[in-house]
């Protein structure tokens, strides 16, 4: 069971929108990226008018990691500490962010809040930053596709409202129930939510829980959901926002339904967030409203 004050009672750190001319940095807290893919994404950001640089170890490869724990953490903290860097882009997820999440320089983050952008394995960094700093982050990234790119630009460079429509073609669309809910949008990758339990997972009461996942067998979905539910981490949720569950070899929708419908909160499925086709980006930690009748997730900002 999570302990501590409810998330709705604590101060939130909201980074300012990016401006033309701002410097942003790519770092690799998890696995090593493909250099050309990252450089292509850097060119997109430069076309937005941003200046781009790279962490010292951004392209290093050490087995399945982008360098040692110390190297990856050093790059991440250097970006948070550098007053010239106004947002931190992760090159990819993969594996390894969970090894360094508790080593973040939280004091530096509090002094100078800036967006961290990433998803998948990066979800545990978002969770840890929310737990310790209440920092608004961005679940998503650059995918070299026009729609997703524009969605991320909207999140980072404007303060306009965000309205995300669920997609009927997503299998999790079938999980949508009835009702509406408002709360802070917390979560991300299901594996990382479960990995964070007990040390990096913030309280979820009053929150809208965002979950997404990729390429798992039954046990790897059933076990984390069972643990999180039985340990009380889902107690007091306001609602559930379900993103993309992709590359599964079984009926993941029925397994999700078996766990989540018992919580008796509004559920909105089919959101284009995760590892599926043309995923969008969304701020994490913000107040959001899910409406099952309109099939929309709305962030007023």
Secondary structure as GFF3:
##gff-version 3
##sequence-region A 1 301
A	DSSP	three_ten_helix	7	9	.	.	.	ID=ss1
A	DSSP	beta_strand	23	27	.	.	.	ID=ss2
A	DSSP	alpha_helix	35	47	.	.	.	ID=ss3
A	DSSP	beta_strand	51	54	.	.	.	ID=ss4
A	DSSP	alpha_helix	69	81	.	.	.	ID=ss5
A	DSSP	beta_strand	85	90	.	.	.	ID=ss6
A	DSSP	three_ten_helix	97	99	.	.	.	ID=ss7
A	DSSP	three_ten_helix	101	103	.	.	.	ID=ss8
A	DSSP	alpha_helix	106	111	.	.	.	ID=ss9
A	DSSP	beta_strand	115	118	.	.	.	ID=ss10
A	DSSP	three_ten_helix	120	122	.	.	.	ID=ss11
A	DSSP	alpha_helix	123	133	.	.	.	ID=ss12
A	DSSP	beta_strand	137	139	.	.	.	ID=ss13
A	DSSP	alpha_helix	146	157	.	.	.	ID=ss14
A	DSSP	beta_strand	162	165	.	.	.	ID=ss15
A	DSSP	three_ten_helix	171	175	.	.	.	ID=ss16
A	DSSP	beta_strand	180	189	.	.	.	ID=ss17
A	DSSP	alpha_helix	190	196	.	.	.	ID=ss18
A	DSSP	beta_strand	207	214	.	.	.	ID=ss19
A	DSSP	alpha_helix	218	230	.	.	.	ID=ss20
A	DSSP	beta_strand	239	246	.	.	.	ID=ss21
A	DSSP	alpha_helix	252	260	.	.	.	ID=ss22
A	DSSP	three_ten_helix	261	263	.	.	.	ID=ss23
A	DSSP	beta_strand	266	268	.	.	.	ID=ss24
A	DSSP	beta_strand	282	284	.	.	.	ID=ss25
A	DSSP	beta_strand	287	291	.	.	.	ID=ss26
A	DSSP	beta_strand	296	299	.	.	.	ID=ss27
###
